[in-house]
């Protein structure tokens, strides 16, 4: 069975974009592949998270993963820092990574420009740690967005370099996961093209109904269509995109008809409907998240079993890599 690996940094809660984008595919993957899903808490260290909140952030993401439907009986769920083999493989791969190529990484250059006082070694070698995450399980596929494609390419480079240097065909060259269903891109409420944590335009799965109503009410709109069958501006199209995934086709057709006929003064009703339908989608997930977060025994069981499975795979890889490189026990 082919292996899929995906990780998420514990830097915020999951939002509608995560749910309708990656999560829908994750639920399908776990039925068809051997899946490793992990929380990348070591990756979060590049931004120096508050030690008082790091564990709670990990707990939040784990609870949200489970509440959205990831099944620990079908997938391996674990926390990155619980797998020390990743750190050793990271060290070994660093010996195959060249300074020049790391300095040219787009994400490194952007982060260094944005935070010139925090250009740390972990930030520089971030792609190597990502490669270790993937190669420790010799994964076949990795679901990645456009911003991570260069890191996946670098992972393939390290796999090729290792195989060539030691004359083996050990590491697979992982590729981006190609879903047979189109990835749904959920836009932000501020008129931008993407819902995201850093953009401050997201509706989170954990948001209370009053919070969702307030956010949707504040979404960018205008005075209405300027005539019949005119094109929707991007910020209005964004609202309709969200409407299509949370509402019934009849509701979408109703508001499309209002737009196409040039009707005015209905945005208030649209926002009210949109908020209600988002709340209908997120309420059972939010309730499940809170239920799981308060069940420490269940979370302990999930993480313990996931760690055992992940370490079994990681130990095998690291043992074989060490032997290939010449590290042998007496």
Secondary structure, DSSP 4 states (H G I P E B T S, - for coil): --EEEEEE-SSS--BHHHIIIIIHHHHHHHHHSEEEEEE-TTGGGGG---HHHHHHHHHHHHHHHHHTT--TTTEEEEEGGG-HHHHHHHHHHHTT--HHHHHT-HHHHHHHHH-TT---HHHHTHHHHHHHHHHTTT-SEE---GGGHHHHHHHHHHHHHHHHHHT---S---EE---SSPPP-PPPTTS-S---TTTT---BTT--HHHHHHHHHTS---S--SSTTPPPPHHHHHHHHHHHHHS-HHHHHHHHHHHHTT--S-HHHHHHHHHHHHHHHHHHHHHHHHHHHT-HHHHHHHHHHHHHHHHHHHHHHHHHHHHHHT----
